[in-house]
Amino acid sequence: MPHSFDLLVIGDANPDVVLGPLDAPLSFGQREQLVGTGLLTLGGSAAIMACGAARLGLTVAFAGRVGDDDAGRFMRTALEERGVDTTALRVDPELPTPLTAVLTRPDGDRAIVTSPGTLAATGPEDVPESLLTASRHVHAASYFLLPRLAAALPGLFATARAHGATTSLDTNDDPAGTWDPDGVAAVLAVTDFLLPNAQEALALAAAGGTPADTPATAAAALAARGPLVAVKNGADGALAHDGRTLLGTPGTPARPLDTVGAGDSFDAGFVAAHLRGLPTADALHLAAACGALSTRAHGGTGAQATWDEALAVLARNGKNL
């Protein structure tokens, strides 16, 4: 049976308020600090990835939960304007839409403060089986912010794979710092692509009992558990390990205005390249280009690349896919 969507993304959707760059420590005591830029924009790792994939030409559906409030309506409109199908974006009648404040620094680092709202209530009932079976690929994000959904993820991924889909996971950070080794192990058994950043890869490897001292050794340790692992490593590019071979890309030179969402745009590029049949080395180059290009504007979605834009910047840097 043909698939209706290239990609189903499940996870978090919330507005981001991005403020920065803050060039001094954050002050309390009712001190007011001024920054150069403020932006209210679409946020949530899963939502940003969905928009990046749609921008790259994929047909994308989103499943998750928002509140019956202005923030939830903002998110639905923002996703739809970017070409994402929101039929499965459920409205919770009681809990509010999550909200995130992102404080950036001149060096690209950032602090993220989130009010979880509907996140803890989001569960497997928010992911229609009809979408799992009708999508070529299923991606999940923000594993540690969505405990009910996380617990169900092995079953959801298994259902998708049984109907011919591939799967990917970007855990993002764990606010509790435990990294849920048993739960993550169960998900990795049915995950085709694990897409952490370097710090997350090191933490996931250590929590799973195989401490690593570099992103490359962390990727190898995680790949031994089943998935191909593609690690985002900021200005140093990215690397991938399939359990046998280590691949790398130096990344795409950029002068970032804002790195919010760059990792999610990387995820979108990697999945889009996979669905187009590109080999892992080329998918890694394409994903790194998408991540770098997304930093041209403030917020996670304002400068996400089209497929042609990503190919063009790679060609200018001597990589012709």
Secondary structure, 3 states (H helix, E strand, C coil): CCCCEEEEEECCCEEEEEEECCCCCCCCCCCCCCCCEEEEEEECHHHHHHHHHHHCCCCEEEEEEEECCHHHHHHHHHHHHCCEEEEEEEEECCCCCCEEEEEECCCCCEEEEEECCCHHHCCHHHCCHHHHCCEEEEEEECHHHCHHHHHHHHHHHHHHHHCCCEEEEECCCCCCCCCCHHHHHHHHCCCCEECCEHHHHHHHHHHCCCCCCCHHHHHHHHHCCCCEEEEECHHHCEEEECCCCEEEECCCCCCCCCCCCHHHHHHHHHHHHHHCCCCHHHHHHHHHHHHHHHHHCCCCCCCCCCHHHHHHHHHHCCCCC
